[in-house]
Every structure is written in C-alpha cells, then in structure tokens.
Amino acid sequence: MTNLGRTSAVTAALTMSALAVTFLGPAASADVRPAVGEETVETQVHQLDAETCEEVQEQDPGNNCQVETQLVLGPVESQSPTAVDGTRTQALASAASPRCRSWTMKRRPRDGSMLWQISQRGRHCWDGQYAWYGSYRGVSGYHECGYDDYGIFSVRDRSCTRSGNKSSKIRNTYSVTFEIPNTTIYATFTLTYEGTRSGAYNYYGL
C-alpha cells in the first residue's frame, strides 16, 4: 500500500498474501560464485495471482501486487586458518584456504509501502571440503534473525533455524507469521539461504 494511513484489515491481509504467487525475477543459480572483492545485489519478484490482486486493488488502487526478496552478498574474503592456540595450522590435504562471505536477505512489498519487512543475515564460510556457519579451522561464520519491521502487524510466531554446519551445504532459514491484531487474519513468510562447500549459493523467499 502506498498510504500508511490505510490500515484496513482486508487490504493488509491481501497485501501480505503469500498464496498463489507467480515467480517473476531470476532465481540465483546454485553455481553462482562472485569474484573476490565484489558485492552483489540480487532480487526475486513475486506477483500475486490475478484474483487476489483484483481484491487488493479494490481496497488500494494502484497497488502493484508484488512482493520482493532481496539478497545482498558481501565480497568474498580470504581467511588464514589458525589453531585454537593461535598458531597457523598445516593445510588440510583435501581443503583449500578458507573463504567467507557475509550476506543479508530481506522480504517486503515492492511498492515501497514498508508495512512489513522480514530479514536475516549471516556469514557463509567454505574451504572446498566443508561449508559452515559456526567456527571451524579458526574461522567463524554466523546466522542471525530478527531484524524486522512489522508495521501495523504483530508476530504470531517465528523461528530461526540452521542446518548443515561443517557439511557439503549449509541452510539458514527464518520464518515469521504475522497477524492483524483482533482478527483471525494471518500469513507466514520464510527466507532461506543455502551455501555450499565450493562457495556457491542459492536463496529464496516463500
């Protein structure tokens, strides 16, 4: 919605709808690997189905009925592996020197209304043998959730999950269920980042 003064429950619920969307933007390929020193910004755009969009526009003429998921990737950083005592380790026979990349994901209405936004961020590390978001070979990644703007909505439920630490592929996921106070209207949105042991990545919002 373009007018923050409009807080119609019907309009808000339809604007939040994650049902029956059409994927418009290019998905990040699982073998995309930016060069060292680059920062990359990618966006996926989803269009609400025609029936839902018509109902939204009845309440909010001019609404573009689009929701976007944005991924910002920091530059790839080469790391020097160290042991716990601070001394340099010998290179692992099957692993290269570690590299890491920070990333941030956001999901929000594309028309700029900013009535809601969810986001997560993390640091994906890899060495050709493993990917990780914890600490390994003296190099640390991380995953954090909760950097959000809920607008007029309240949070019914949310979860911040991660899996695959020190494996061939990590997965970091943030899921939020919004509700409109004093109604039974709610919707769930999810962000997922995946990173592999080669430094490749994928991301998507539902």
N, C-alpha and C positions, 0 to 999 in steps of 0.2 A: 504494500500500500504506500502511496506517496504522501498521505496526510497522517501524521502521527496522532492527530486528534480523533481519528476514527478508530473506535475500539469495539466495533460490532463483533459479537461472538461468532456469527456466521462468517463474516469476512475473514476474521483471524483464523478460524479453523480451516477454511478453504485455502487461504494463503499458505498454511502450514502443511497442507495435504501432501503426503509422500506416496499416495496411491496412484497407480496408472500413469506413470510419467514416461516420456519419450526421451531417450538419450540423444543430445544434440552435439556436444563437444567431443573431441578426440580423447579416448582413454589413453593413459600413459602405458606405453608398451613395457612388457616385463624385461626387455633388454635395453631400455634407455639408460645410458650412462653419460652424464655430462662430464666435460673435461675438467681437470684440476683448475681451480680459480674461478669457475663460472658460477653465477647464481641463476637459477631457473624458476620461472613462474608459469604454472600451468592451470588451466581452468576447464572443468567439465560443466556443461549447462544442461539442465533437465527441464522439459516443458510439461506442464500439467496437461492431462488429457482434455479434449475439446469440451466435454460436458462439464467437467469441473471448472475449466477456465471460464466458460459462459456464466456459471454461477458466481464466480469470483468477480467478474466484470460487471455483473448486475449490481453488486454492492460497491465496487470500486472501479468505475470506468477508467480505462487507460492502463490498468494493471497488465503487465506483460506476461504474467503467469509462469515465470521462470524462476528456478532455484539453481544456484551455482555452488560448486565445490571447488575451492582453490587450494593448490599446493605450492608452497614456496620452499625451494631447496637451496640451502646454503652451498658454498663452494666445497669441493672435496678437499679434505685436509689429510696430508700425510702425517703419520704418527711414528714415534720412536718407541718400540716396546721396551718396557723395563720390568724387572722382577719386583717382588714386594719390598725387598730391601733397597731398591733404588738403583741397582746395578743393571747394566744392559744385558738382556738375555741373548743367547745364541738363536739365530733364525731357525724356526721350525722347518723341518725338511720339506713339508708339503704346503707351507704357508708363506705368503709374501709379507712385507711390512704392512702393518695395519693402516687402514684409511677410514675416515669417518666423515659424515655429512649431517648437518642439522637440518631439520625440516619443520614446517608448520602447516597445518591444514585448517581450513575454515569452510563452513557451510552456512548460507544465508540467502534471503530473497535477492534476486538480481536487480530488481527495480530500485534498490538503494533505500528502501523503507527502513531497514535495520530494526524491524520489530523484534527479530530474534537472530541470534548467531551462536553457533557452537564451534569449538575449536580444540585441537590437541597439538602437541608438539613433541619432538624427540630428537634423538641423535642415533643414527644408524652407523654401526662400525662393521668392518669386514676385513678379511685377510686372504680370501681365496679358499680357505678351508672351512671357516665358520662365519656366520653373521651373529651380531649380538647387540643388545641394548643395555646390558648390565656392565660388569667390569671383567675384562679378560686381557691377558698379556700386558697388564699395567695400563690399559687404555679403556676409558669408560664412555658408555653411551647413556641414554636415559629415555624415559617416556613419561609425559605429564598430561593431565586432562584438567578441564575446569575453567579455562579462560573464555568465559562466555558473557553474552549479553542476552537476557531473556525478555527484555521489553515488558509488555503487559502480562506475560505469561508466568506461571510458576512451574517448578520442576516436580514432576510426579515421581520420577525415578531416573537414575543414571548409573552407568557402570564404566569403569576404566580398566580394560583388560589387555594383557600382553602374553605372547607365547613364542616359543622357538628360540629363546636365548641360547647362544652358542650352538647353533644348528645351521642347516643349509638355508633356512629362510625364517626371518622374524615376522611377526604380525602384531601391530599395535592398533587397538580399537577403542573408540569412545562412542557410547550410545546414551542419548538423552531422550526422555519422554516429557514433553511439555503438556500442560493442561491449562485451560482457561478457568480461573477461579470461579467457584459457584456454578459450574456447569459440569456436564459429563463428557465434554469435548476434549480430546487429547490426540497427540500424534507423536511418533517416535522417529528420530533421525540418528543415523550412525555414520561415523567416519572410520575408514580403515586405511592404514599404511602398511605396505609389505616391502621388505628389503632382503636381498639375497646375499650369499657369501661372495659373489662377484661384484657387488655394488649396484646391481640392477634394482629397480624399484617398480612398484605399482601402487595405485591408490584409487579409492572410490568412495562415494557417499551414497547412502540409501535413505 
